[in-house]
Structure formats: C-alpha cells, structure tokens
Amino acid sequence: MITYFWIAVGSALGGMARYGCQSAVTNWFGQIFPWGTLLVNVAGSFVIGFFATLTGSDGRVLVANDARLFVMVGVCGGFTTFSAFSLQSLILARNSEWFRAGAYVGGSVVFCLFAVWLGHVVATFLNSSRPA
C-alpha cells in the first residue's frame, strides 16, 4: 500500500506542476497553439529518460524502487499530458486546423523522443564519469 501512496503523492505534485507550467506558458504565448502541453510533454520525456537511466541497474544513483515509481509513474505520469495532447489534436483537426494539428502531433513526437533520448544520454554520461 505504501507504493500506491507514493505514486499518488507524485501524481498530485506532477499534476500541480503541469497546471502551473501550462498556465504560465499559455499566459505568455496565448491559446492559439497548445504550447503548454507540448512543453510539459517534452520536459516530462526528458525527466523520465534522465531519471530512468541515472537510477537504473547500471546507473550512478541507487534509489529504492518506491522512489523510482514516485518519480517515473507518479510525478512524470501526473506531469505529462498525453490525454490532453490527444484531445487538443482532435480539436485542431475538427476545426480544420490541419497545419497546426500536424505540427502539434509531429512536434510532440519528434521533440519528446529527442528529449527522452537526451535525458538518457546526459544520465549515461554522468554514470560513466563516476569518481574513482
């Protein structure tokens, strides 16, 4: 049961962070394009790639399984917004905003894959530069 508790706490924190980030980005750039959702998905992809690699079996930082679940399932799961991404893509398509819909879907896939890869690379570098 304690594992579920930590996942729930992480999800709540991730959800609050998502709302804060999306609100700030929307206030800054407006609502014409879902920049806030794109930003949190890219940032969340980086964090999960980085944390998974840094704390994995070959990682430099050893953490308890509950800590990994707290961050990866809880915080990242609450922070990233794939369901919101899907709905916003559908709304753009239904409004015949084909270019924006395509840019949003394509940008989300490309940038999130790049971010998860970059997080992995940065953590792999940190893992390989262990002090002797």
Legacy VTK file of the C-alpha trace (Angstrom):
# vtk DataFile Version 3.0
C-alpha trace
ASCII
DATASET POLYDATA
POINTS 132 float
0.000 0.000 0.000
2.876 2.421 0.665
3.873 2.199 -3.002
0.417 3.400 -4.050
0.689 6.239 -1.553
3.977 7.452 -3.067
2.611 7.177 -6.598
-0.458 9.181 -5.558
1.687 11.889 -3.930
3.916 12.036 -7.010
0.881 12.243 -9.304
-0.554 15.123 -7.277
2.740 17.011 -7.393
3.141 16.321 -11.109
-0.410 17.470 -11.810
0.097 20.704 -9.898
3.380 21.309 -11.733
1.658 20.628 -15.065
-1.088 23.134 -14.288
1.447 25.760 -13.238
3.640 25.278 -16.305
0.725 25.183 -18.733
-0.828 28.289 -17.185
2.441 30.221 -17.346
3.099 29.234 -20.969
-0.493 29.991 -22.009
-0.283 33.424 -20.364
2.967 34.067 -22.191
2.155 32.705 -25.678
-1.645 32.652 -25.779
-4.071 29.834 -26.567
-3.816 29.590 -30.364
-1.376 26.648 -30.172
-1.094 24.240 -27.196
2.490 25.243 -26.337
1.982 24.475 -22.648
1.061 20.851 -23.282
3.920 20.460 -25.739
6.366 21.928 -23.199
5.306 19.663 -20.338
5.383 16.575 -22.564
8.907 17.392 -23.769
10.110 18.243 -20.250
8.476 15.116 -18.806
10.074 12.991 -21.527
13.482 14.410 -20.645
12.967 13.827 -16.918
11.793 10.226 -17.312
14.646 9.399 -19.717
17.194 11.022 -17.429
15.870 9.550 -14.190
15.341 6.031 -15.602
18.928 5.914 -16.832
20.524 7.605 -13.827
18.763 5.308 -11.349
18.688 2.131 -13.446
20.645 -1.021 -12.675
23.742 0.438 -14.389
23.063 3.922 -13.044
25.159 6.111 -10.849
22.412 6.742 -8.291
20.844 3.859 -6.451
17.333 4.558 -5.197
14.608 2.407 -3.745
12.012 1.022 -6.118
9.348 3.187 -4.450
11.438 6.291 -5.233
11.651 5.297 -8.905
7.897 4.721 -9.010
7.283 8.029 -7.214
9.197 9.943 -9.895
8.532 7.923 -13.047
4.928 6.791 -12.535
3.763 9.453 -10.097
5.455 12.753 -10.914
6.052 12.133 -14.629
2.665 10.493 -15.076
0.915 13.389 -13.363
3.033 15.973 -15.180
2.827 14.758 -18.762
-0.442 15.100 -20.568
-0.909 12.593 -23.334
-4.673 12.575 -22.892
-4.731 16.371 -23.160
-2.437 16.108 -26.192
-4.866 13.708 -27.850
-7.883 15.912 -27.169
-6.128 19.073 -28.349
-5.015 17.297 -31.529
-8.587 16.194 -32.179
-9.917 19.719 -31.596
-7.388 21.207 -34.026
-8.291 18.580 -36.637
-12.046 19.015 -36.146
-11.594 22.765 -36.600
-9.819 22.049 -39.914
-6.576 23.446 -38.488
-4.651 20.804 -40.422
-1.274 22.507 -40.393
-1.434 23.222 -36.667
-2.697 19.706 -35.920
0.115 18.160 -37.964
2.730 20.456 -36.453
1.496 19.657 -32.966
1.446 15.880 -33.448
4.736 15.838 -35.346
6.415 18.262 -32.952
5.236 16.308 -29.937
6.561 13.018 -31.270
9.880 14.391 -32.511
10.639 16.661 -29.549
9.528 14.146 -26.898
11.569 11.346 -28.450
14.529 13.713 -28.647
14.011 14.766 -25.020
13.826 11.202 -23.688
16.956 10.351 -25.706
18.754 13.464 -24.406
17.828 12.620 -20.827
19.216 9.127 -21.376
22.439 10.488 -22.896
23.018 13.009 -20.101
22.457 10.367 -17.416
24.668 7.868 -19.273
27.434 10.483 -19.326
27.003 11.081 -15.592
27.024 7.337 -14.967
30.266 6.904 -16.913
32.045 9.741 -15.126
31.957 8.128 -11.703
34.682 9.204 -9.320
37.411 6.595 -8.887
LINES 1 133
132 0 1 2 3 4 5 6 7 8 9 10 11 12 13 14 15 16 17 18 19 20 21 22 23 24 25 26 27 28 29 30 31 32 33 34 35 36 37 38 39 40 41 42 43 44 45 46 47 48 49 50 51 52 53 54 55 56 57 58 59 60 61 62 63 64 65 66 67 68 69 70 71 72 73 74 75 76 77 78 79 80 81 82 83 84 85 86 87 88 89 90 91 92 93 94 95 96 97 98 99 100 101 102 103 104 105 106 107 108 109 110 111 112 113 114 115 116 117 118 119 120 121 122 123 124 125 126 127 128 129 130 131
